[in-house]
Amino acid sequence: MNWRQTGFVVVLGALLAAGFSAEAQDASGPDVDAALQRIGAFVERYYSRAQSVVSEVRVRIRPMARDLSPRGLTRHLLYEMRVEWEPGKDDMPPDPIVIRDLLEANGRPPKPGDELECSDPRLVSPEPLAIFLPRRRSRFSFTWAGRGREAGRDAIRLDYRARGDEPPTVEWNGSCVTVDLPGMTRGRVWADAQSGEVLRLDEHLTGMFEFDVPRDQRRSGGPMTMTIERADTSIRYRSVDFSSPDETLLLPSSIEMMVVWRNAGAQRLFITHDFSNYRRFVTGSRIIRNPNRH
């Protein structure tokens, strides 16, 4: 998943990574590899069905004060969203992606030429559950984290972390910066103990990250560095019923993100995504994005 700050963007670790690998199971827990096999099989089924489903997503981007109370104006966005995946027969088929079409920004339809703000979700982004595809077992290690209840179900918990020391990357696009920190994240997945269905996925930054601000991006007398102090995300899933034909699918319900910066414009943002109005469209059709939207 990605976090965007007014003027800046953060991309963190596993939720945008290309793959993972299972390490030897924790001796104190059950077979981690078997659990990953069940989760991976569910994710493949999920993608095969999710491609024929479209939803509406209401996004709220809220600046926060130091005590995390609301501060300033909240930005309201409405998207239509779907998943696209073409597994194909190649060894490395294209990654699953999320496609968003912006319907409203602060209560009005976008006009041709309107620019997205840096805090807005990308119109095209990696799909978070791609890290559980069986062929992507090279960048993450997993350990047993116990059992519990999630969404009213018996669930298993697995903790994961990035494998290796892939360096951070910082890329600027105008006044926006994308920071990719693949080696500085930890996460936890909650999955149905029997079916492997993913019920919840959390990830957080393990430490602060400071980087230089280029001269052409510095305000007069402004700081020479920026720091990401905190970045957390939590994705939850729920069962959605469809008819004609009758079918129940586990699909995203909500996403909550918190990102805290030092020396940035809006230094604390709380971002929520609420999914609703799920519906199916004819298999093989595609939603055409307005070419005037960026």
N, C-alpha and C positions, 0 to 999 in steps of 0.2 A: 504494500500500500504506500501511497505517498502522502506526505504532509506539505502543504503550501502555506507560506507566510506572505503577508503583504510585502511585495517586493522580492520575496525569496521562496525557494522550494526545497523541501527535504525529501529524499528517497531513502528508505531504510531497509536494508537487509533482506530477510527471508520473504517478505510479502511482495518483493519485486525480483527475487532471485530466479535464476534459470533452473535450479535443481537442488537435490540434497542427497545425502547418503546415510544409510543406517550403520552405526557402529555396533560393535559387539554388545549384546544386551546386558543390562545391569543385572548382576547376579541376585539382587534382592527382589526383582520383579519378574513378571511373566515374560513370554517370548516377545520382545519388542519387534523383531523382524516380522513375525506373524501378524502383529497389530498393524504394522505399516502396509503389509500386503492387503489387509482388509480395507484400510483407509484408501490405498491407491486404487483398488477395484471400485470403491464407491465413487471416487473422484472421476474416474473414466466414465462411469454411468452418468454421473452428474453432468459432465460436459456433453455427452451424447443427447441428453434431454434438454439441458438449459439453452441450447442453441435455437430451440423453437419457442422460447419464452421471452416475453418482453415485460418490463415493469416500469413504474414511475418511481423516481427517487427524489425526495425533498432534502436538500442540503442546507444546513444553517452554519454559518461561519461567524463565531462570536468572539470578539476581542475580550480579554479578561484582565482584571486588575491583579496586583500581587497576591491578594487573598483569594484569588480565583472567582471573585464576584464579577458579574457582567460589567463591561465598560465600553461605552461607545455604541455605534450602530451595528446591528446584526445584518449580515448579507444573506438573502434568501434566494435559493436557486432551485429550479425544477428541471429534471432531466428525464428523458426516456432512455432506458438502458437495456442492453442485451449482451450476451456472451457469444464470441465467435471462436471456433476451433476447427481446424482441418488436420486431423491426425495423420492422414495419408499413410504411405507405406515406406517412406524414407526413414533412415535411422534417426534423423533429427528434424521432424516435421515442425511447422511453425508453432510458436507458443500460443496458448490460449490468451485471448485479449478481451477486455471490456470496452464496448463501444457506447458512448454517451452522446445524446443529441440534446442540446440545451433548448428547453421550451420557454422558460421564463427566467428573468433576472430581476429580483426585487419587484415582482408583480407584473412585469410587462414582457412581451415577447422580445427577443433580441432583434436588433435591426442589422441589415447587411453592413459589414464593416466594423461592427462592435468588437472590441478586443476583450478577451477574457482577462480577469485580474489574476495576479500570481497566486492568490489564495484559492482560486477555483480549481476543482478537480479537472484533470486532463480529460479531453474528449476521447482519447484512446490510451489505455493503460494495461499493464499485465494483469491477469486474473490471479487472485491470491492463492487459490487452491492448487495452482500449477506445481507448487513445490512438492506435492504428494504424488505426482505421476510416477509410475514405476521406473521409467527410463531416466529420471532426474535424481539419481542417488549418488551424487558426487560432491556436493557442496555443503551438506549438513549432516550432523550426527544427532542421534536421538537417545534419550534415556528415559527409563520408567519414572513416572511421577505420582503413581497411585491411582486409586479409584475414587469415585464420588458420584454426585448427582448433578446433572446439567439439563435444563429444559425439561425437567420432569422424568429424565431417563437415567438408567444406570450407565455410567460413562467411565472410560479409562482416560488417563492424562499422560501425555508424553511431552517432555521438555526437549527443545531443540536449540542448536546454536550453529553458527556458521563454521565450516571446517576450513582451515587454512588462514593465511594472513593476506587476503586480497586487500590492496591499499584503497583508501577512500579516494573518491574523485569529486571534483568541484567544477561545474560548468556554468558559465554565465550566458544569458540570453537577454540582452537589454538590461533592465534593472532586476531581473529575476535570476536566481541562482539555483541550480540543482545540485544537491549534495547526496552522493551515494556512499553509504557506510556499511558494506556487506559484512565486515568482520566485527562490528560493534553492536550486534543485536542478539537478544535471546528471546525465545518464544515458548508458548505452550499451546497444545491442541487438546481439546476435549472431543472425544469420539464415542459414539454408541458402542457399548461393550460387545455387542453381538454383531451388528451390521457394519461397523466401521464408519457410519455416517458422521461427518464432521458437524458438531453442534456449536462449537465456539473456537475462535483462533485469536490469541493475544500475542503482542510483540512489544518489546520496549528497548530503548537504547541503554547500553550498559555503562556509559560514562559520557562526560562532556567532550565535545569536539570543537576545536578552535581552528579557524582558517583565515588567511589574509584576504582583505578586500582590495581589488585592483585600484590603481590610482584613478581610472576613469569612472569608478563607481563610488568614490568617496565624496561625501559632502565637505564643503569647506570647514576645516577644523574638526571633521568627524573622525570616528575611530578607524584604526587601520586593520582591525580584525573583527570577526564575528564569531559567536560561540553558540552552538546548539546545546542547551543545558538538559533538556528532557524531551522525549518523543515517545508516546505510547499510543497503541491502537488496540481496539477490541472489536471483533466481528462476531455477530451472533446469527444463527440460522433457525428457521422455523418451518413447519410442514405447511404446504399450500395445496389445497384441493382443486382439481380441475374436473370438468365434465366433458362428455362427448369427444373422446372416451373418458371414462372415470379414471383418475390417476392422482396420486399424492406425491409431491416432490418436496425435498428439503431444499430451501432456497434462502438467500440472505434476508434477514429481518432488519438489522441495524448495524451501523458502524459508528463507533465513538473514537475520536482522536484528540489528543492534547499535545501541543508542541510549545516549548518555551525557548526563546532566543535571548541572547544578550547582544546589544548594539544593533538591533533590527528595528524596522518600523513599528509594526504591531508585535510586541514582544511575547504575548501569550495568546494563543488561539485555541478555542474548543470547537471542534467541527463534528457535526452529527450528520449521518445519512439515514433516512428512514424510507424503507421500501414498501410499496403498496401497489394495488391495481395490477397484480400479475395476470397475464393473459397469454394464450398461445397464438402463434400465427402459423400459416401453412408451411410445412417443411420445404426447405429449398428456397424460400423467399428471403429477401434481405431488406433491411431498412436503409433507405438512401439518405445520407446526410446532406444538408444544404451546403453546397460548395462555397458559399459566401461566409460560412462560419469557420472559425479557426479553432 
